Amino acid sequence: MNDPAPNPFTNSGKLSCLEMLQLVLDGQATSEQIAYFKKHMEVCMPCYKSYSVDMMIKDMLQRKCCGSGIAPETLDSIRQKISASIKPL
């Protein structure tokens, strides 16, 4: 069996799925980290669902707000409500 690819998120200690997701969504992940996370989503349904929902929300907010920006507190509140409503498998 092949060894899994090294986790590029571990440079600063082990990150949870949610922490990896936030780095990717916030545009702070490297291209190597993004590639790793996309591969990770193939085997982690909670990450796949969270990523899909967060991307839809991010896209919708960008379209509806015409790029005027959203207060970080508002976005965090929306993410928390969505996360609370998603039930893990």
The first five atom37 places (N, CA, C, CB, O) and aatype in JSON, in Angstrom:
{
  "aatype": [12, 2, 3, 14, 0, 14, 2, 14, 13, 16, 2, 15, 7, 11, 10, 15, 4, 10, 6, 12, 10, 5, 10, 19, 10, 3, 7, 5, 0, 16, 15, 6, 5, 9, 0, 18, 13, 11, 11, 8, 12, 6, 19, 4, 12, 14, 4, 18, 11, 15, 18, 15, 19, 3, 12, 12, 9, 11, 3, 12, 10, 5, 1, 11, 4, 4, 7, 15, 7, 9, 0, 14, 6, 16, 10, 3, 15, 9, 1, 5, 11, 9, 15, 0, 15, 9, 11, 14, 10],
  "atom_mask": [
    [1, 1, 1, 1, 1],
    [1, 1, 1, 1, 1],
    [1, 1, 1, 1, 1],
    [1, 1, 1, 1, 1],
    [1, 1, 1, 1, 1],
    [1, 1, 1, 1, 1],
    [1, 1, 1, 1, 1],
    [1, 1, 1, 1, 1],
    [1, 1, 1, 1, 1],
    [1, 1, 1, 1, 1],
    [1, 1, 1, 1, 1],
    [1, 1, 1, 1, 1],
    [1, 1, 1, 0, 1],
    [1, 1, 1, 1, 1],
    [1, 1, 1, 1, 1],
    [1, 1, 1, 1, 1],
    [1, 1, 1, 1, 1],
    [1, 1, 1, 1, 1],
    [1, 1, 1, 1, 1],
    [1, 1, 1, 1, 1],
    [1, 1, 1, 1, 1],
    [1, 1, 1, 1, 1],
    [1, 1, 1, 1, 1],
    [1, 1, 1, 1, 1],
    [1, 1, 1, 1, 1],
    [1, 1, 1, 1, 1],
    [1, 1, 1, 0, 1],
    [1, 1, 1, 1, 1],
    [1, 1, 1, 1, 1],
    [1, 1, 1, 1, 1],
    [1, 1, 1, 1, 1],
    [1, 1, 1, 1, 1],
    [1, 1, 1, 1, 1],
    [1, 1, 1, 1, 1],
    [1, 1, 1, 1, 1],
    [1, 1, 1, 1, 1],
    [1, 1, 1, 1, 1],
    [1, 1, 1, 1, 1],
    [1, 1, 1, 1, 1],
    [1, 1, 1, 1, 1],
    [1, 1, 1, 1, 1],
    [1, 1, 1, 1, 1],
    [1, 1, 1, 1, 1],
    [1, 1, 1, 1, 1],
    [1, 1, 1, 1, 1],
    [1, 1, 1, 1, 1],
    [1, 1, 1, 1, 1],
    [1, 1, 1, 1, 1],
    [1, 1, 1, 1, 1],
    [1, 1, 1, 1, 1],
    [1, 1, 1, 1, 1],
    [1, 1, 1, 1, 1],
    [1, 1, 1, 1, 1],
    [1, 1, 1, 1, 1],
    [1, 1, 1, 1, 1],
    [1, 1, 1, 1, 1],
    [1, 1, 1, 1, 1],
    [1, 1, 1, 1, 1],
    [1, 1, 1, 1, 1],
    [1, 1, 1, 1, 1],
    [1, 1, 1, 1, 1],
    [1, 1, 1, 1, 1],
    [1, 1, 1, 1, 1],
    [1, 1, 1, 1, 1],
    [1, 1, 1, 1, 1],
    [1, 1, 1, 1, 1],
    [1, 1, 1, 0, 1],
    [1, 1, 1, 1, 1],
    [1, 1, 1, 0, 1],
    [1, 1, 1, 1, 1],
    [1, 1, 1, 1, 1],
    [1, 1, 1, 1, 1],
    [1, 1, 1, 1, 1],
    [1, 1, 1, 1, 1],
    [1, 1, 1, 1, 1],
    [1, 1, 1, 1, 1],
    [1, 1, 1, 1, 1],
    [1, 1, 1, 1, 1],
    [1, 1, 1, 1, 1],
    [1, 1, 1, 1, 1],
    [1, 1, 1, 1, 1],
    [1, 1, 1, 1, 1],
    [1, 1, 1, 1, 1],
    [1, 1, 1, 1, 1],
    [1, 1, 1, 1, 1],
    [1, 1, 1, 1, 1],
    [1, 1, 1, 1, 1],
    [1, 1, 1, 1, 1],
    [1, 1, 1, 1, 1]
  ],
  "atom_positions": [
    [[0.85, -1.19, 0.0], [0.0, 0.0, 0.0], [0.89, 1.24, 0.0], [-0.96, 0.0, 1.23], [1.9, 1.29, 0.71]],
    [[0.53, 2.24, -0.77], [1.3, 3.47, -0.86], [1.12, 4.3, 0.4], [0.88, 4.28, -2.09], [0.04, 4.35, 0.99]],
    [[2.21, 4.95, 0.8], [2.11, 5.87, 1.93], [1.33, 7.09, 1.48], [3.52, 6.28, 2.46], [1.48, 7.54, 0.35]],
    [[0.49, 7.64, 2.37], [-0.24, 8.86, 1.99], [0.74, 10.01, 1.82], [-1.3, 9.21, 3.06], [1.83, 10.02, 2.39]],
    [[0.33, 10.98, 1.04], [1.17, 12.16, 0.83], [1.36, 12.88, 2.16], [0.53, 13.12, -0.21], [0.47, 12.88, 3.0]],
    [[2.53, 13.48, 2.35], [2.75, 14.21, 3.6], [1.77, 15.38, 3.72], [4.2, 14.73, 3.67], [1.42, 16.02, 2.73]],
    [[1.36, 15.63, 4.92], [0.38, 16.68, 5.17], [1.09, 18.03, 5.24], [-0.4, 16.4, 6.49], [1.84, 18.27, 6.19]],
    [[0.87, 18.91, 4.25], [1.56, 20.21, 4.27], [1.02, 21.17, 5.31], [1.46, 20.85, 2.91], [1.59, 22.25, 5.5]],
    [[-0.05, 20.81, 5.99], [-0.6, 21.66, 7.05], [0.1, 21.44, 8.38], [-2.09, 21.4, 7.2], [-0.13, 22.19, 9.33]],
    [[0.94, 20.43, 8.48], [1.54, 20.07, 9.76], [2.77, 20.89, 10.13], [1.89, 18.63, 9.76], [3.34, 20.67, 11.2]],
    [[3.19, 21.81, 9.28], [4.36, 22.63, 9.6], [4.17, 23.39, 10.91], [4.65, 23.61, 8.47], [5.13, 23.59, 11.66]],
    [[2.96, 23.82, 11.17], [2.7, 24.59, 12.4], [1.94, 23.75, 13.43], [1.9, 25.86, 12.07], [1.2, 24.3, 14.24]],
    [[2.12, 22.44, 13.39], [1.39, 21.56, 14.29], [0.19, 20.98, 13.55], [0.0, 0.0, 0.0], [-0.22, 21.5, 12.51]],
    [[-0.36, 19.93, 14.09], [-1.49, 19.27, 13.43], [-2.73, 20.15, 13.48], [-1.78, 17.92, 14.08], [-3.13, 20.62, 14.54]],
    [[-3.33, 20.37, 12.31], [-4.54, 21.17, 12.23], [-5.75, 20.27, 12.05], [-4.45, 22.19, 11.07], [-5.67, 19.21, 11.43]],
    [[-6.86, 20.7, 12.6], [-8.1, 19.96, 12.42], [-8.63, 20.2, 11.01], [-9.16, 20.38, 13.48], [-8.15, 21.1, 10.31]],
    [[-9.59, 19.41, 10.62], [-10.22, 19.59, 9.32], [-10.78, 21.0, 9.19], [-11.34, 18.56, 9.11], [-10.63, 21.64, 8.15]],
    [[-11.42, 21.49, 10.23], [-12.02, 22.82, 10.2], [-10.95, 23.89, 10.01], [-12.82, 23.08, 11.48], [-11.16, 24.86, 9.28]],
    [[-9.82, 23.73, 10.67], [-8.74, 24.7, 10.53], [-8.17, 24.69, 9.12], [-7.63, 24.42, 11.55], [-7.86, 25.74, 8.55]],
    [[-8.01, 23.48, 8.54], [-7.55, 23.39, 7.16], [-8.56, 24.06, 6.23], [-7.33, 21.91, 6.76], [-8.18, 24.82, 5.34]],
    [[-9.83, 23.77, 6.44], [-10.89, 24.34, 5.62], [-10.85, 25.87, 5.66], [-12.25, 23.83, 6.08], [-10.97, 26.52, 4.63]],
    [[-10.69, 26.43, 6.84], [-10.69, 27.89, 6.98], [-9.51, 28.51, 6.24], [-10.65, 28.28, 8.46], [-9.66, 29.56, 5.61]],
    [[-8.34, 27.88, 6.31], [-7.18, 28.4, 5.58], [-7.44, 28.4, 4.08], [-5.93, 27.57, 5.9], [-7.09, 29.35, 3.38]],
    [[-8.05, 27.32, 3.59], [-8.34, 27.22, 2.16], [-9.37, 28.27, 1.76], [-8.86, 25.8, 1.81], [-9.17, 29.0, 0.79]],
    [[-10.46, 28.37, 2.51], [-11.52, 29.32, 2.17], [-11.07, 30.77, 2.29], [-12.72, 29.08, 3.06], [-11.52, 31.62, 1.52]],
    [[-10.21, 31.05, 3.24], [-9.75, 32.42, 3.45], [-8.63, 32.82, 2.5], [-9.28, 32.59, 4.88], [-8.16, 33.95, 2.54]],
    [[-8.19, 31.88, 1.64], [-7.14, 32.19, 0.69], [-5.75, 32.25, 1.31], [0.0, 0.0, 0.0], [-4.84, 32.83, 0.73]],
    [[-5.59, 31.65, 2.48], [-4.3, 31.68, 3.17], [-3.5, 30.4, 2.98], [-4.52, 31.93, 4.64], [-2.36, 30.32, 3.43]],
    [[-4.09, 29.4, 2.34], [-3.41, 28.12, 2.11], [-2.51, 28.22, 0.88], [-4.43, 26.97, 1.95], [-2.82, 28.94, -0.08]],
    [[-1.4, 27.49, 0.92], [-0.52, 27.42, -0.25], [-1.15, 26.52, -1.29], [0.9, 26.9, 0.15], [-2.12, 25.83, -1.01]],
    [[-0.61, 26.53, -2.5], [-1.14, 25.66, -3.54], [-0.98, 24.19, -3.16], [-0.44, 25.94, -4.89], [-1.83, 23.36, -3.48]],
    [[0.1, 23.86, -2.46], [0.33, 22.5, -1.99], [-0.74, 22.11, -0.95], [1.75, 22.36, -1.39], [-1.25, 20.99, -0.98]],
    [[-1.06, 23.03, -0.04], [-2.07, 22.76, 0.97], [-3.46, 22.61, 0.32], [-2.09, 23.89, 2.01], [-4.23, 21.75, 0.73]],
    [[-3.76, 23.43, -0.66], [-5.05, 23.33, -1.35], [-5.17, 21.98, -2.03], [-5.2, 24.46, -2.39], [-6.21, 21.33, -1.92]],
    [[-4.12, 21.55, -2.72], [-4.14, 20.24, -3.39], [-4.34, 19.12, -2.38], [-2.83, 20.02, -4.18], [-5.1, 18.19, -2.62]],
    [[-3.65, 19.21, -1.24], [-3.79, 18.19, -0.19], [-5.22, 18.17, 0.34], [-2.8, 18.46, 0.96], [-5.8, 17.1, 0.52]],
    [[-5.79, 19.35, 0.59], [-7.14, 19.41, 1.15], [-8.16, 18.86, 0.16], [-7.5, 20.86, 1.54], [-9.09, 18.16, 0.55]],
    [[-8.01, 19.17, -1.13], [-8.93, 18.64, -2.13], [-8.87, 17.12, -2.17], [-8.61, 19.22, -3.52], [-9.9, 16.46, -2.31]],
    [[-7.67, 16.56, -2.05], [-7.53, 15.1, -1.99], [-8.16, 14.56, -0.71], [-6.03, 14.69, -2.07], [-8.81, 13.51, -0.72]],
    [[-7.98, 15.27, 0.39], [-8.55, 14.88, 1.69], [-10.07, 14.83, 1.61], [-8.1, 15.88, 2.79], [-10.69, 13.94, 2.21]],
    [[-10.68, 15.76, 0.89], [-12.15, 15.8, 0.79], [-12.71, 14.57, 0.1], [-12.59, 17.04, 0.03], [-13.88, 14.24, 0.29]],
    [[-11.9, 13.89, -0.69], [-12.36, 12.67, -1.36], [-12.67, 11.56, -0.36], [-11.3, 12.19, -2.35], [-13.46, 10.66, -0.67]],
    [[-12.08, 11.62, 0.81], [-12.3, 10.58, 1.81], [-12.95, 11.09, 3.1], [-10.99, 9.93, 2.15], [-13.22, 10.31, 4.01]],
    [[-13.19, 12.4, 3.17], [-13.76, 12.99, 4.39], [-15.06, 13.72, 4.03], [-12.75, 13.96, 5.07], [-15.02, 14.88, 3.61]],
    [[-16.18, 13.06, 4.2], [-17.47, 13.64, 3.83], [-17.8, 14.91, 4.61], [-18.56, 12.63, 4.04], [-18.33, 15.84, 4.01]],
    [[-17.52, 15.0, 5.92], [-17.79, 16.26, 6.63], [-17.03, 17.44, 6.02], [-17.43, 16.12, 8.11], [-17.58, 18.54, 5.91]],
    [[-15.78, 17.23, 5.62], [-15.01, 18.31, 4.99], [-15.61, 18.67, 3.63], [-13.53, 17.9, 4.82], [-15.72, 19.85, 3.29]],
    [[-16.0, 17.66, 2.88], [-16.59, 17.9, 1.57], [-17.87, 18.73, 1.7], [-16.89, 16.57, 0.85], [-18.08, 19.7, 0.98]],
    [[-18.72, 18.34, 2.64], [-19.98, 19.07, 2.84], [-19.72, 20.49, 3.32], [-20.88, 18.33, 3.84], [-20.33, 21.44, 2.81]],
    [[-18.84, 20.64, 4.28], [-18.54, 21.98, 4.81], [-17.95, 22.87, 3.73], [-17.58, 21.88, 5.99], [-18.33, 24.03, 3.61]],
    [[-17.02, 22.32, 2.96], [-16.4, 23.1, 1.89], [-17.45, 23.53, 0.87], [-15.29, 22.28, 1.21], [-17.47, 24.69, 0.45]],
    [[-18.3, 22.61, 0.47], [-19.32, 22.92, -0.52], [-20.27, 24.01, -0.02], [-20.11, 21.66, -0.88], [-20.58, 24.96, -0.74]],
    [[-20.73, 23.87, 1.21], [-21.66, 24.85, 1.78], [-20.97, 26.2, 1.93], [-22.2, 24.36, 3.14], [-21.54, 27.23, 1.56]],
    [[-19.76, 26.21, 2.48], [-19.05, 27.47, 2.68], [-18.75, 28.17, 1.36], [-17.75, 27.22, 3.44], [-18.83, 29.4, 1.28]],
    [[-18.4, 27.41, 0.33], [-18.12, 28.01, -0.98], [-19.4, 28.61, -1.58], [-17.52, 26.97, -1.94], [-19.35, 29.69, -2.18]],
    [[-20.52, 27.92, -1.43], [-21.79, 28.46, -1.94], [-22.13, 29.77, -1.22], [-22.93, 27.43, -1.76], [-22.56, 30.74, -1.85]],
    [[-21.95, 29.78, 0.09], [-22.24, 30.99, 0.87], [-21.31, 32.12, 0.46], [-22.12, 30.71, 2.39], [-21.74, 33.25, 0.25]],
    [[-20.03, 31.81, 0.35], [-19.04, 32.82, -0.02], [-19.36, 33.41, -1.4], [-17.62, 32.22, -0.01], [-19.33, 34.62, -1.58]],
    [[-19.68, 32.54, -2.35], [-20.02, 33.01, -3.7], [-21.29, 33.86, -3.68], [-20.21, 31.82, -4.65], [-21.35, 34.9, -4.32]],
    [[-22.3, 33.4, -2.94], [-23.55, 34.14, -2.88], [-23.34, 35.51, -2.24], [-24.6, 33.34, -2.09], [-23.85, 36.51, -2.74]],
    [[-22.61, 35.55, -1.15], [-22.37, 36.82, -0.48], [-21.58, 37.78, -1.37], [-21.62, 36.59, 0.83], [-21.84, 38.99, -1.37]],
    [[-20.63, 37.27, -2.11], [-19.86, 38.13, -3.0], [-20.74, 38.7, -4.1], [-18.68, 37.35, -3.61], [-20.62, 39.86, -4.47]],
    [[-21.64, 37.87, -4.63], [-22.55, 38.34, -5.69], [-23.56, 39.34, -5.14], [-23.28, 37.16, -6.34], [-23.79, 40.38, -5.75]],
    [[-24.15, 39.04, -4.01], [-25.21, 39.88, -3.45], [-24.71, 41.18, -2.86], [-25.95, 39.12, -2.39], [-25.41, 42.19, -2.88]],
    [[-23.51, 41.17, -2.36], [-22.98, 42.36, -1.7], [-22.15, 43.22, -2.64], [-22.15, 41.97, -0.5], [-21.6, 44.24, -2.22]],
    [[-22.06, 42.84, -3.88], [-21.34, 43.63, -4.9], [-19.93, 43.98, -4.46], [-22.1, 44.91, -5.21], [-19.43, 45.06, -4.77]],
    [[-19.29, 43.09, -3.75], [-17.91, 43.31, -3.37], [-17.71, 44.36, -2.28], [0.0, 0.0, 0.0], [-16.58, 44.79, -2.04]],
    [[-18.79, 44.78, -1.62], [-18.66, 45.81, -0.6], [-18.03, 45.28, 0.69], [-20.01, 46.41, -0.3], [-17.7, 46.06, 1.59]],
    [[-17.88, 43.98, 0.79], [-17.28, 43.39, 1.97], [-18.31, 43.13, 3.05], [0.0, 0.0, 0.0], [-19.33, 43.81, 3.15]],
    [[-18.02, 42.14, 3.85], [-18.93, 41.75, 4.92], [-18.13, 41.76, 6.2], [-19.58, 40.35, 4.65], [-16.97, 41.34, 6.24]],
    [[-18.76, 42.24, 7.25], [-18.09, 42.26, 8.55], [-17.71, 40.84, 8.94], [-19.01, 42.91, 9.65], [-18.53, 39.93, 8.82]],
    [[-16.47, 40.62, 9.39], [-16.03, 39.28, 9.78], [-16.95, 38.64, 10.82], [-14.62, 39.34, 10.32], [-17.15, 37.43, 10.82]],
    [[-17.51, 39.46, 11.71], [-18.41, 38.92, 12.74], [-19.67, 38.32, 12.11], [-18.8, 40.02, 13.75], [-20.16, 37.29, 12.56]],
    [[-20.18, 38.98, 11.07], [-21.38, 38.49, 10.39], [-21.08, 37.17, 9.69], [-21.89, 39.52, 9.38], [-21.86, 36.22, 9.79]],
    [[-19.97, 37.11, 9.0], [-19.58, 35.89, 8.31], [-19.34, 34.75, 9.29], [-18.33, 36.13, 7.46], [-19.75, 33.62, 9.05]],
    [[-18.67, 35.04, 10.41], [-18.43, 34.01, 11.43], [-19.75, 33.5, 12.01], [-17.55, 34.57, 12.56], [-19.9, 32.31, 12.26]],
    [[-20.69, 34.4, 12.22], [-22.0, 34.01, 12.75], [-22.72, 33.08, 11.78], [-22.86, 35.26, 13.04], [-23.31, 32.08, 12.19]],
    [[-22.67, 33.41, 10.51], [-23.31, 32.57, 9.49], [-22.65, 31.19, 9.46], [-23.23, 33.24, 8.09], [-23.33, 30.17, 9.42]],
    [[-21.31, 31.17, 9.48], [-20.59, 29.89, 9.45], [-20.95, 29.03, 10.66], [-19.07, 30.12, 9.39], [-21.15, 27.82, 10.53]],
    [[-21.01, 29.64, 11.83], [-21.34, 28.9, 13.05], [-22.74, 28.29, 12.97], [-21.22, 29.81, 14.28], [-22.95, 27.15, 13.36]],
    [[-23.69, 29.07, 12.46], [-25.06, 28.55, 12.33], [-25.13, 27.39, 11.35], [-26.01, 29.66, 11.89], [-25.83, 26.41, 11.59]],
    [[-24.4, 27.5, 10.26], [-24.39, 26.42, 9.28], [-23.69, 25.18, 9.84], [-23.69, 26.88, 7.98], [-24.18, 24.06, 9.69]],
    [[-22.56, 25.39, 10.49], [-21.84, 24.26, 11.08], [-22.69, 23.53, 12.1], [-20.56, 24.73, 11.72], [-22.65, 22.31, 12.19]],
    [[-23.46, 24.29, 12.87], [-24.33, 23.68, 13.88], [-25.45, 22.88, 13.25], [-24.91, 24.75, 14.79], [-25.96, 21.93, 13.84]],
    [[-25.85, 23.27, 12.03], [-26.97, 22.58, 11.39], [-26.53, 21.37, 10.59], [-27.72, 23.54, 10.49], [-27.37, 20.53, 10.24]],
    [[-25.24, 21.24, 10.3], [-24.73, 20.08, 9.55], [-24.46, 18.96, 10.53], [-23.44, 20.44, 8.74], [-23.7, 19.11, 11.48]],
    [[-25.1, 17.84, 10.29], [-24.9, 16.69, 11.16], [-23.86, 15.75, 10.55], [-26.23, 15.94, 11.39], [-23.98, 15.36, 9.39]],
    [[-22.84, 15.38, 11.33], [-21.83, 14.45, 10.79], [-22.44, 13.09, 10.5], [-20.66, 14.3, 11.78], [-23.43, 12.68, 11.11]],
    [[-21.84, 12.4, 9.55], [-22.32, 11.07, 9.18], [-21.99, 10.04, 10.22], [-21.74, 10.64, 7.86], [-22.33, 8.87, 10.06]]
  ]
}
